[in-house]
C-alpha cells in the first residue's frame, strides 16, 4: 500500500471553503486506486479524482469477511470514509450512503455490478449500519458533515441521497434536508434489492421493506458469540482444576493428572452444554421456543438441558450438586441468549431495556446461589 503522503487527495478543485474541503480534511480523504484491492482506478470529476469501487469480491475479501464473523480483527475491519464511484457515474447518477464496516461495504458493492452510481461512505467507527444507527454513529451530524466534505452539491445535479432503511433510527431526514439541501430517500432493507429499487424510480415494494431474520441470518451471528466465550470457558476449566485439586488434597490424595483431568472434564460438561445452548441452540431454534423474551427462551432450554444431564449423564450426583445445576445452568443459558437481542429483528430498544431490567437480577441471584451450592457440593 502506498504511503499516505503519496496518495491523491479527494477534494474540491481549488479547495473551495464552502465545500469544507481544505487542508484540514486531506488527512482523512487520502485514497489511492492502487492502495486497496477493492479500488480499480479513478474517475475524474468536477470535485477531483474519485476512486472507483470493484463490485467483484476477491478471495482476500471473502477470507476477511469470514475472519470478521469469527471475531478476528472485527473492530478494525473498516474502510476509509469518503466518496467512491461504482461503474461510470455522471452528474445525474444516484447517490447511495452506507457505513464503513467492510463486511457491510462488501455486501453492498457485490450487488451493484450493473449500476452506475456514487457511493458515500460515512464514518460509523467500523460498525454495521443497523447497530451504528442505534448507537448514533450513523447519524444526522456525520451524514451532513460528510455531504459537505465530498462536495456533493458540485458533483450531482439532483438533490437526493439514498440511505439504507436500517439507518432510519439514527437519521433525522428533515434536519438533513435543512442543513445540507439533500432529501433523504430510504432504500430497501437488502442490498440485493437495490437494482430493482432504482429501476422502479426509487420505489420500494412491501417485500423490500420487510426485515427478515431467517435461519441463515441467525447462523451468521453465532460464530462471534462462540469466540467470545473462549476466555470464560478457560476460566471455568482453571477454576474447576483448582477446586478438584483442593478436594483431592483434602482427601489425602495427591492430585494425579489423570484423575484430576477426568474429574475436571466431568464437571466442565454441564457448563459447556449451557454455553452451547445460549450461543448456538437458542438462535437456531429462536422462532420455535415459546415466549418472547430471549432470557426466557434460554432459561427454558437451560432447564431441559439440566434435567437431561442430572437424569441421564450424572444420576449419581448428590442432591446439593443437582440443585446447584438447576440454579446455575439455566441462568448461564438465559444470560448468553440475551446477547442476541441486539442482532435480532424481534426486539426493540425499549423491550431490550425492560427485559434486561427484569431478567438480570434474577440471573445474578440464581447464578450466585448456584455457584455457592456447587462449590459446597464438591467438599461435602
C-alpha positions as a LaTeX table, in Angstrom:
\begin{tabular}{lrrr}
\hline
Residue & $x$ (\AA) & $y$ (\AA) & $z$ (\AA) \\
\hline
Unk1 & 0.00 & 0.00 & 0.00 \\
Unk2 & 1.26 & 3.45 & $-0.84$ \\
Unk3 & 2.34 & 5.85 & 1.85 \\
Unk4 & $-0.42$ & 8.29 & 2.79 \\
Unk5 & 1.58 & 11.32 & 1.72 \\
Unk6 & 1.78 & 9.92 & $-1.83$ \\
Unk7 & $-1.97$ & 9.29 & $-2.20$ \\
Unk8 & $-4.17$ & 11.62 & $-4.27$ \\
Unk9 & $-6.43$ & 13.94 & $-2.29$ \\
Unk10 & $-10.16$ & 13.77 & $-2.98$ \\
Unk11 & $-11.29$ & 17.35 & $-2.63$ \\
Unk12 & $-12.94$ & 20.24 & $-4.42$ \\
Unk13 & $-10.96$ & 21.89 & $-7.16$ \\
Unk14 & $-9.38$ & 24.98 & $-5.69$ \\
Unk15 & $-10.27$ & 23.72 & $-2.19$ \\
Unk16 & $-13.38$ & 25.89 & $-2.05$ \\
Unk17 & $-14.10$ & 26.80 & 1.60 \\
Unk18 & $-17.86$ & 26.32 & 1.19 \\
Unk19 & $-17.29$ & 22.66 & 0.42 \\
Unk20 & $-15.36$ & 22.09 & 3.63 \\
Unk21 & $-12.51$ & 20.59 & 1.62 \\
Unk22 & $-9.45$ & 22.37 & 2.87 \\
Unk23 & $-6.06$ & 21.14 & 4.07 \\
Unk24 & $-7.61$ & 20.03 & 7.36 \\
Unk25 & $-9.56$ & 17.37 & 5.50 \\
Unk26 & $-6.65$ & 15.99 & 3.47 \\
Unk27 & $-5.52$ & 13.54 & 6.15 \\
Unk28 & $-8.93$ & 11.87 & 6.18 \\
Unk29 & $-9.53$ & 11.93 & 2.41 \\
Unk30 & $-6.31$ & 10.39 & 1.11 \\
Unk31 & $-7.24$ & 7.48 & $-1.12$ \\
Unk32 & $-5.43$ & 5.70 & $-3.92$ \\
Unk33 & $-6.71$ & 3.33 & $-6.55$ \\
Unk34 & $-3.64$ & 1.16 & $-6.00$ \\
Unk35 & $-3.92$ & 1.43 & $-2.23$ \\
Unk36 & $-6.73$ & $-1.08$ & $-1.75$ \\
Unk37 & $-7.56$ & $-4.21$ & $-3.77$ \\
Unk38 & $-11.23$ & $-3.19$ & $-3.98$ \\
Unk39 & $-10.37$ & 0.05 & $-5.84$ \\
Unk40 & $-9.95$ & $-0.10$ & $-9.61$ \\
Unk41 & $-8.76$ & 3.22 & $-10.91$ \\
Unk42 & $-10.01$ & 6.77 & $-10.54$ \\
Unk43 & $-12.95$ & 8.66 & $-12.01$ \\
Unk44 & $-12.31$ & 12.28 & $-12.97$ \\
Unk45 & $-14.98$ & 14.60 & $-11.58$ \\
Unk46 & $-15.50$ & 18.35 & $-11.02$ \\
Unk47 & $-14.55$ & 17.80 & $-7.39$ \\
Unk48 & $-11.38$ & 15.88 & $-8.12$ \\
Unk49 & $-10.44$ & 12.22 & $-8.78$ \\
Unk50 & $-12.77$ & 9.72 & $-7.11$ \\
Unk51 & $-11.76$ & 6.06 & $-6.53$ \\
Unk52 & $-13.81$ & 3.51 & $-8.46$ \\
Unk53 & $-15.01$ & 0.51 & $-6.45$ \\
Unk54 & $-14.75$ & $-3.06$ & $-7.73$ \\
Unk55 & $-18.02$ & $-4.96$ & $-7.49$ \\
Unk56 & $-16.48$ & $-8.44$ & $-7.61$ \\
Unk57 & $-15.17$ & $-9.79$ & $-4.32$ \\
Unk58 & $-11.71$ & $-11.33$ & $-4.27$ \\
Unk59 & $-10.51$ & $-14.21$ & $-2.13$ \\
Unk60 & $-8.97$ & $-11.76$ & 0.33 \\
Unk61 & $-12.37$ & $-10.09$ & 0.81 \\
Unk62 & $-14.08$ & $-13.43$ & 1.42 \\
Unk63 & $-11.42$ & $-14.58$ & 3.89 \\
Unk64 & $-11.53$ & $-11.20$ & 5.63 \\
Unk65 & $-15.30$ & $-11.42$ & 5.99 \\
Unk66 & $-15.04$ & $-14.94$ & 7.39 \\
Unk67 & $-12.44$ & $-13.80$ & 9.93 \\
Unk68 & $-14.61$ & $-10.83$ & 10.95 \\
Unk69 & $-17.58$ & $-13.12$ & 11.58 \\
Unk70 & $-15.36$ & $-15.19$ & 13.86 \\
Unk71 & $-14.30$ & $-12.09$ & 15.76 \\
Unk72 & $-10.77$ & $-11.85$ & 14.34 \\
Unk73 & $-9.90$ & $-8.18$ & 13.81 \\
Unk74 & $-13.61$ & $-7.38$ & 13.71 \\
Unk75 & $-13.34$ & $-3.96$ & 15.37 \\
Unk76 & $-10.72$ & $-2.82$ & 12.83 \\
Unk77 & $-12.43$ & $-4.24$ & 9.74 \\
Unk78 & $-13.26$ & $-0.92$ & 8.12 \\
Unk79 & $-12.60$ & 1.24 & 5.06 \\
Unk80 & $-11.81$ & 4.96 & 4.81 \\
Unk81 & $-14.95$ & 7.11 & 4.77 \\
Unk82 & $-15.47$ & 9.35 & 1.75 \\
Unk83 & $-16.74$ & 9.41 & $-1.82$ \\
Unk84 & $-16.49$ & 6.46 & $-4.21$ \\
Unk85 & $-17.74$ & 5.64 & $-7.70$ \\
Unk86 & $-19.40$ & 2.48 & $-9.00$ \\
Unk87 & $-19.23$ & 1.95 & $-12.75$ \\
Unk88 & $-19.29$ & 5.18 & $-14.78$ \\
Unk89 & $-21.47$ & 7.61 & $-12.84$ \\
Unk90 & $-22.22$ & 11.13 & $-14.06$ \\
Unk91 & $-23.92$ & 14.36 & $-12.96$ \\
Unk92 & $-27.33$ & 12.66 & $-12.81$ \\
Unk93 & $-26.36$ & 9.36 & $-11.17$ \\
Unk94 & $-27.97$ & 8.30 & $-7.88$ \\
Unk95 & $-26.08$ & 8.64 & $-4.61$ \\
Unk96 & $-26.08$ & 5.80 & $-2.09$ \\
Unk97 & $-24.90$ & 6.14 & 1.50 \\
Unk98 & $-23.53$ & 3.38 & 3.71 \\
Unk99 & $-21.22$ & 2.82 & 6.68 \\
Unk100 & $-17.52$ & 1.97 & 6.70 \\
Unk101 & $-17.75$ & $-1.52$ & 8.22 \\
Unk102 & $-16.08$ & $-3.51$ & 5.45 \\
Unk103 & $-18.32$ & $-6.53$ & 5.78 \\
Unk104 & $-21.34$ & $-4.27$ & 5.11 \\
Unk105 & $-19.42$ & $-2.48$ & 2.34 \\
Unk106 & $-18.59$ & $-5.78$ & 0.62 \\
Unk107 & $-22.19$ & $-7.00$ & 0.89 \\
Unk108 & $-23.31$ & $-3.78$ & $-0.77$ \\
Unk109 & $-20.80$ & $-3.45$ & $-3.60$ \\
Unk110 & $-21.17$ & $-7.02$ & $-4.85$ \\
Unk111 & $-24.84$ & $-6.22$ & $-5.64$ \\
Unk112 & $-24.02$ & $-3.08$ & $-7.67$ \\
Unk113 & $-22.23$ & $-4.58$ & $-10.69$ \\
Unk114 & $-24.75$ & $-3.46$ & $-13.35$ \\
Unk115 & $-25.12$ & 0.06 & $-11.95$ \\
Unk116 & $-23.51$ & 3.48 & $-12.33$ \\
Unk117 & $-23.74$ & 5.50 & $-9.13$ \\
Unk118 & $-21.94$ & 7.44 & $-6.43$ \\
Unk119 & $-21.30$ & 5.91 & $-3.04$ \\
Unk120 & $-20.79$ & 7.98 & 0.10 \\
Unk121 & $-19.24$ & 6.03 & 2.96 \\
Unk122 & $-19.68$ & 7.73 & 6.32 \\
Unk123 & $-17.63$ & 7.04 & 9.43 \\
Unk124 & $-19.60$ & 4.58 & 11.56 \\
Unk125 & $-16.47$ & 3.58 & 13.52 \\
Unk126 & $-16.38$ & 0.22 & 11.75 \\
Unk127 & $-19.88$ & $-0.73$ & 12.93 \\
Unk128 & $-22.65$ & $-2.11$ & 10.71 \\
Unk129 & $-25.47$ & 0.20 & 9.63 \\
Unk130 & $-28.16$ & $-1.05$ & 11.99 \\
Unk131 & $-26.02$ & $-1.04$ & 15.13 \\
Unk132 & $-24.40$ & 2.27 & 14.14 \\
Unk133 & $-27.82$ & 3.88 & 13.74 \\
Unk134 & $-28.82$ & 2.66 & 17.18 \\
Unk135 & $-25.57$ & 3.89 & 18.75 \\
Unk136 & $-25.62$ & 7.24 & 16.95 \\
Unk137 & $-22.52$ & 6.86 & 14.77 \\
Unk138 & $-24.73$ & 6.59 & 11.67 \\
Unk139 & $-26.45$ & 9.85 & 12.48 \\
Unk140 & $-27.60$ & 13.18 & 11.14 \\
Unk141 & $-24.47$ & 15.15 & 12.07 \\
Unk142 & $-22.00$ & 12.71 & 10.49 \\
Unk143 & $-24.12$ & 12.43 & 7.33 \\
Unk144 & $-24.45$ & 16.19 & 6.86 \\
Unk145 & $-20.75$ & 16.70 & 7.53 \\
Unk146 & $-19.80$ & 14.00 & 5.00 \\
Unk147 & $-22.05$ & 15.51 & 2.32 \\
Unk148 & $-20.16$ & 18.76 & 2.71 \\
Unk149 & $-16.73$ & 17.14 & 2.79 \\
Unk150 & $-17.22$ & 15.30 & $-0.50$ \\
Unk151 & $-18.68$ & 18.42 & $-2.18$ \\
Unk152 & $-21.80$ & 16.58 & $-3.26$ \\
Unk153 & $-23.57$ & 19.75 & $-4.45$ \\
Unk154 & $-20.85$ & 20.26 & $-7.04$ \\
Unk155 & $-20.85$ & 16.60 & $-8.06$ \\
Unk156 & $-24.51$ & 15.91 & $-8.89$ \\
Unk157 & $-27.36$ & 17.98 & $-10.31$ \\
Unk158 & $-30.13$ & 16.41 & $-8.24$ \\
Unk159 & $-30.68$ & 16.74 & $-4.50$ \\
Unk160 & $-31.45$ & 13.22 & $-3.30$ \\
Unk161 & $-29.46$ & 10.69 & $-1.35$ \\
Unk162 & $-30.47$ & 7.07 & $-0.76$ \\
Unk163 & $-29.91$ & 5.65 & 2.72 \\
Unk164 & $-30.34$ & 2.07 & 3.96 \\
Unk165 & $-33.71$ & 1.58 & 5.60 \\
Unk166 & $-31.96$ & 0.21 & 8.69 \\
Unk167 & $-30.24$ & 3.61 & 9.14 \\
Unk168 & $-33.57$ & 5.32 & 9.83 \\
Unk169 & $-33.36$ & 5.17 & 13.67 \\
Unk170 & $-30.21$ & 7.30 & 13.64 \\
Unk171 & $-31.07$ & 9.89 & 10.98 \\
Unk172 & $-33.46$ & 12.84 & 11.11 \\
Unk173 & $-34.38$ & 13.28 & 7.44 \\
Unk174 & $-35.83$ & 16.79 & 7.79 \\
Unk175 & $-32.69$ & 18.01 & 9.56 \\
Unk176 & $-30.51$ & 16.53 & 6.84 \\
Unk177 & $-32.54$ & 18.42 & 4.20 \\
Unk178 & $-32.46$ & 21.65 & 6.18 \\
Unk179 & $-28.71$ & 21.53 & 6.81 \\
Unk180 & $-27.47$ & 20.06 & 3.51 \\
Unk181 & $-30.21$ & 20.66 & 0.95 \\
Unk182 & $-30.44$ & 16.93 & 0.15 \\
Unk183 & $-33.64$ & 14.94 & 0.51 \\
Unk184 & $-33.29$ & 11.56 & 2.22 \\
Unk185 & $-34.82$ & 8.58 & 0.44 \\
Unk186 & $-34.77$ & 5.27 & 2.30 \\
Unk187 & $-33.77$ & 2.32 & 0.17 \\
Unk188 & $-34.60$ & $-1.37$ & 0.65 \\
Unk189 & $-33.52$ & $-3.48$ & 3.60 \\
Unk190 & $-31.41$ & $-5.83$ & 1.49 \\
Unk191 & $-28.64$ & $-4.69$ & $-0.84$ \\
Unk192 & $-29.75$ & $-7.30$ & $-3.39$ \\
Unk193 & $-32.95$ & $-5.27$ & $-3.96$ \\
Unk194 & $-31.14$ & $-2.03$ & $-4.84$ \\
Unk195 & $-31.03$ & $-2.58$ & $-8.64$ \\
Unk196 & $-34.80$ & $-3.22$ & $-8.74$ \\
Unk197 & $-35.43$ & $-0.32$ & $-6.36$ \\
Unk198 & $-33.56$ & 2.11 & $-8.64$ \\
Unk199 & $-35.21$ & 0.70 & $-11.77$ \\
Unk200 & $-38.64$ & 1.42 & $-10.25$ \\
Unk201 & $-37.74$ & 5.07 & $-9.65$ \\
Unk202 & $-36.70$ & 4.63 & $-6.02$ \\
Unk203 & $-39.98$ & 2.97 & $-5.09$ \\
Unk204 & $-39.89$ & 0.07 & $-2.66$ \\
Unk205 & $-42.26$ & $-2.87$ & $-2.65$ \\
Unk206 & $-43.60$ & $-4.23$ & 0.67 \\
Unk207 & $-41.15$ & $-7.12$ & 0.34 \\
Unk208 & $-38.23$ & $-4.67$ & 0.11 \\
Unk209 & $-39.33$ & $-3.06$ & 3.39 \\
Unk210 & $-39.68$ & $-6.33$ & 5.28 \\
Unk211 & $-36.87$ & $-7.19$ & 7.69 \\
Unk212 & $-36.18$ & $-10.91$ & 7.98 \\
Unk213 & $-34.23$ & $-12.97$ & 10.50 \\
Unk214 & $-34.19$ & $-16.37$ & 8.82 \\
Unk215 & $-32.07$ & $-19.35$ & 9.84 \\
Unk216 & $-29.16$ & $-18.36$ & 7.59 \\
Unk217 & $-29.08$ & $-14.86$ & 9.09 \\
Unk218 & $-29.26$ & $-16.26$ & 12.61 \\
Unk219 & $-26.40$ & $-18.65$ & 11.90 \\
Unk220 & $-24.22$ & $-15.73$ & 10.79 \\
Unk221 & $-24.25$ & $-14.14$ & 14.26 \\
Unk222 & $-23.29$ & $-17.35$ & 16.10 \\
Unk223 & $-19.52$ & $-17.54$ & 15.38 \\
Unk224 & $-18.57$ & $-14.27$ & 17.06 \\
Unk225 & $-20.53$ & $-15.28$ & 20.17 \\
Unk226 & $-18.74$ & $-18.63$ & 20.29 \\
Unk227 & $-15.34$ & $-16.97$ & 20.01 \\
Unk228 & $-16.22$ & $-14.51$ & 22.77 \\
Unk229 & $-16.77$ & $-17.47$ & 25.11 \\
Unk230 & $-13.19$ & $-18.78$ & 24.75 \\
Unk231 & $-11.84$ & $-16.89$ & 27.76 \\
Unk232 & $-14.81$ & $-17.65$ & 30.05 \\
Unk233 & $-14.55$ & $-21.37$ & 29.22 \\
Unk234 & $-10.82$ & $-21.35$ & 30.00 \\
Unk235 & $-11.62$ & $-19.57$ & 33.26 \\
Unk236 & $-14.18$ & $-22.24$ & 34.17 \\
Unk237 & $-11.69$ & $-25.02$ & 33.41 \\
Unk238 & $-8.96$ & $-23.42$ & 35.53 \\
Unk239 & $-11.38$ & $-22.82$ & 38.42 \\
Unk240 & $-12.54$ & $-26.43$ & 38.32 \\
Unk241 & $-8.95$ & $-27.69$ & 38.16 \\
Unk242 & $-8.20$ & $-25.69$ & 41.29 \\
Unk243 & $-11.32$ & $-26.84$ & 43.13 \\
Unk244 & $-10.78$ & $-30.50$ & 42.24 \\
Unk245 & $-7.12$ & $-30.25$ & 43.31 \\
Unk246 & $-8.22$ & $-28.92$ & 46.70 \\
Unk247 & $-10.79$ & $-31.71$ & 47.06 \\
Unk248 & $-8.19$ & $-34.39$ & 46.30 \\
Unk249 & $-5.68$ & $-32.83$ & 48.68 \\
Unk250 & $-8.30$ & $-32.66$ & 51.43 \\
Unk251 & $-8.93$ & $-36.38$ & 50.99 \\
Unk252 & $-5.20$ & $-37.04$ & 51.32 \\
Unk253 & $-4.89$ & $-37.99$ & 47.64 \\
Unk254 & $-2.15$ & $-36.46$ & 45.58 \\
Unk255 & $-3.88$ & $-34.88$ & 42.57 \\
Unk256 & $-2.62$ & $-37.20$ & 39.84 \\
Unk257 & $-3.02$ & $-35.65$ & 36.43 \\
Unk258 & $-5.29$ & $-38.37$ & 35.00 \\
Unk259 & $-7.70$ & $-38.34$ & 37.95 \\
Unk260 & $-7.71$ & $-34.57$ & 38.16 \\
Unk261 & $-8.32$ & $-34.17$ & 34.45 \\
Unk262 & $-11.11$ & $-36.73$ & 34.46 \\
Unk263 & $-12.96$ & $-35.08$ & 37.34 \\
Unk264 & $-12.50$ & $-31.65$ & 35.83 \\
Unk265 & $-13.84$ & $-32.68$ & 32.43 \\
Unk266 & $-16.83$ & $-34.34$ & 34.10 \\
Unk267 & $-17.65$ & $-31.09$ & 35.86 \\
Unk268 & $-17.00$ & $-28.93$ & 32.77 \\
Unk269 & $-19.52$ & $-30.84$ & 30.62 \\
Unk270 & $-22.72$ & $-29.33$ & 32.09 \\
Unk271 & $-21.33$ & $-25.80$ & 31.78 \\
Unk272 & $-20.28$ & $-26.34$ & 28.16 \\
Unk273 & $-23.79$ & $-27.59$ & 27.44 \\
Unk274 & $-25.34$ & $-24.44$ & 28.92 \\
Unk275 & $-22.95$ & $-22.25$ & 26.92 \\
Unk276 & $-23.74$ & $-24.03$ & 23.65 \\
Unk277 & $-27.45$ & $-23.67$ & 24.36 \\
Unk278 & $-27.15$ & $-19.91$ & 24.89 \\
Unk279 & $-24.85$ & $-19.24$ & 21.94 \\
Unk280 & $-25.99$ & $-21.81$ & 19.36 \\
Unk281 & $-29.24$ & $-23.61$ & 20.11 \\
Unk282 & $-31.31$ & $-20.57$ & 21.09 \\
Unk283 & $-30.61$ & $-18.60$ & 17.87 \\
Unk284 & $-31.11$ & $-21.73$ & 15.75 \\
Unk285 & $-34.46$ & $-22.58$ & 17.35 \\
Unk286 & $-35.46$ & $-18.98$ & 18.10 \\
Unk287 & $-38.89$ & $-18.91$ & 16.37 \\
Unk288 & $-39.89$ & $-22.27$ & 17.83 \\
Unk289 & $-39.12$ & $-21.72$ & 21.53 \\
Unk290 & $-42.19$ & $-20.49$ & 23.44 \\
Unk291 & $-42.18$ & $-16.99$ & 24.88 \\
Unk292 & $-40.96$ & $-13.62$ & 23.61 \\
Unk293 & $-38.09$ & $-12.74$ & 25.96 \\
Unk294 & $-34.70$ & $-14.06$ & 24.89 \\
Unk295 & $-33.72$ & $-14.70$ & 28.50 \\
Unk296 & $-36.82$ & $-16.83$ & 28.92 \\
Unk297 & $-36.05$ & $-18.84$ & 25.77 \\
Unk298 & $-32.55$ & $-19.55$ & 27.08 \\
Unk299 & $-33.91$ & $-20.40$ & 30.52 \\
Unk300 & $-36.39$ & $-22.92$ & 29.09 \\
Unk301 & $-33.72$ & $-24.78$ & 27.10 \\
Unk302 & $-31.34$ & $-24.49$ & 30.06 \\
Unk303 & $-33.81$ & $-26.24$ & 32.35 \\
Unk304 & $-34.35$ & $-29.01$ & 29.79 \\
Unk305 & $-30.58$ & $-29.48$ & 29.45 \\
Unk306 & $-30.11$ & $-29.58$ & 33.24 \\
Unk307 & $-32.90$ & $-32.12$ & 33.60 \\
Unk308 & $-31.39$ & $-34.34$ & 30.90 \\
Unk309 & $-27.92$ & $-34.03$ & 32.44 \\
Unk310 & $-28.88$ & $-34.99$ & 36.00 \\
Unk311 & $-31.14$ & $-37.84$ & 34.83 \\
Unk312 & $-29.04$ & $-39.47$ & 32.14 \\
Unk313 & $-25.43$ & $-38.24$ & 32.44 \\
Unk314 & $-24.82$ & $-37.65$ & 36.14 \\
Unk315 & $-27.57$ & $-39.53$ & 38.00 \\
Unk316 & $-25.19$ & $-40.28$ & 40.87 \\
Unk317 & $-24.63$ & $-36.63$ & 41.70 \\
Unk318 & $-25.71$ & $-35.57$ & 45.19 \\
Unk319 & $-28.88$ & $-33.58$ & 45.78 \\
Unk320 & $-26.91$ & $-30.38$ & 46.53 \\
Unk321 & $-24.97$ & $-30.59$ & 43.30 \\
Unk322 & $-28.15$ & $-31.28$ & 41.34 \\
Unk323 & $-29.83$ & $-28.28$ & 42.95 \\
Unk324 & $-26.84$ & $-26.09$ & 42.11 \\
Unk325 & $-27.05$ & $-27.21$ & 38.48 \\
Unk326 & $-30.71$ & $-26.17$ & 38.28 \\
Unk327 & $-29.82$ & $-22.75$ & 39.71 \\
Unk328 & $-26.69$ & $-22.18$ & 37.63 \\
Unk329 & $-27.04$ & $-23.79$ & 34.19 \\
Unk330 & $-30.35$ & $-22.18$ & 33.13 \\
Unk331 & $-29.01$ & $-18.83$ & 34.36 \\
Unk332 & $-25.94$ & $-19.17$ & 32.10 \\
Unk333 & $-28.07$ & $-20.11$ & 29.09 \\
Unk334 & $-30.50$ & $-17.23$ & 29.76 \\
Unk335 & $-27.72$ & $-14.65$ & 30.09 \\
Unk336 & $-25.98$ & $-15.71$ & 26.88 \\
Unk337 & $-29.29$ & $-15.78$ & 24.99 \\
Unk338 & $-29.80$ & $-12.10$ & 25.78 \\
Unk339 & $-26.70$ & $-11.27$ & 23.73 \\
Unk340 & $-28.78$ & $-11.87$ & 20.60 \\
Unk341 & $-31.29$ & $-9.14$ & 21.41 \\
Unk342 & $-29.03$ & $-6.67$ & 19.60 \\
Unk343 & $-28.84$ & $-8.83$ & 16.47 \\
Unk344 & $-32.47$ & $-9.83$ & 16.21 \\
Unk345 & $-35.31$ & $-8.15$ & 14.35 \\
Unk346 & $-37.67$ & $-9.45$ & 17.03 \\
Unk347 & $-36.70$ & $-6.81$ & 19.58 \\
Unk348 & $-36.96$ & $-3.09$ & 20.21 \\
Unk349 & $-34.75$ & $-0.84$ & 22.33 \\
Unk350 & $-37.44$ & $-0.36$ & 24.99 \\
Unk351 & $-38.16$ & $-4.10$ & 25.00 \\
Unk352 & $-34.49$ & $-4.97$ & 25.47 \\
Unk353 & $-34.14$ & $-2.49$ & 28.35 \\
Unk354 & $-37.24$ & $-3.90$ & 30.02 \\
Unk355 & $-36.10$ & $-7.50$ & 29.57 \\
Unk356 & $-32.64$ & $-6.82$ & 30.98 \\
Unk357 & $-34.01$ & $-4.90$ & 33.97 \\
Unk358 & $-36.25$ & $-7.84$ & 34.85 \\
Unk359 & $-34.02$ & $-10.77$ & 33.91 \\
Unk360 & $-30.55$ & $-9.68$ & 35.06 \\
Unk361 & $-31.30$ & $-9.53$ & 38.82 \\
Unk362 & $-32.89$ & $-12.99$ & 38.68 \\
Unk363 & $-29.97$ & $-14.38$ & 36.67 \\
Unk364 & $-27.36$ & $-12.91$ & 39.03 \\
Unk365 & $-29.08$ & $-14.21$ & 42.17 \\
Unk366 & $-29.70$ & $-17.65$ & 40.68 \\
Unk367 & $-26.15$ & $-17.96$ & 39.35 \\
Unk368 & $-24.66$ & $-16.75$ & 42.64 \\
Unk369 & $-26.60$ & $-19.31$ & 44.66 \\
Unk370 & $-25.75$ & $-22.00$ & 42.12 \\
Unk371 & $-22.01$ & $-21.27$ & 42.29 \\
Unk372 & $-22.03$ & $-21.36$ & 46.08 \\
Unk373 & $-24.02$ & $-24.60$ & 46.11 \\
Unk374 & $-21.74$ & $-26.22$ & 43.53 \\
Unk375 & $-18.56$ & $-25.35$ & 45.44 \\
Unk376 & $-20.01$ & $-26.64$ & 48.70 \\
Unk377 & $-21.18$ & $-29.84$ & 46.97 \\
Unk378 & $-17.60$ & $-30.63$ & 45.93 \\
Unk379 & $-16.39$ & $-30.56$ & 49.53 \\
Unk380 & $-19.36$ & $-32.14$ & 51.30 \\
\hline
\end{tabular}
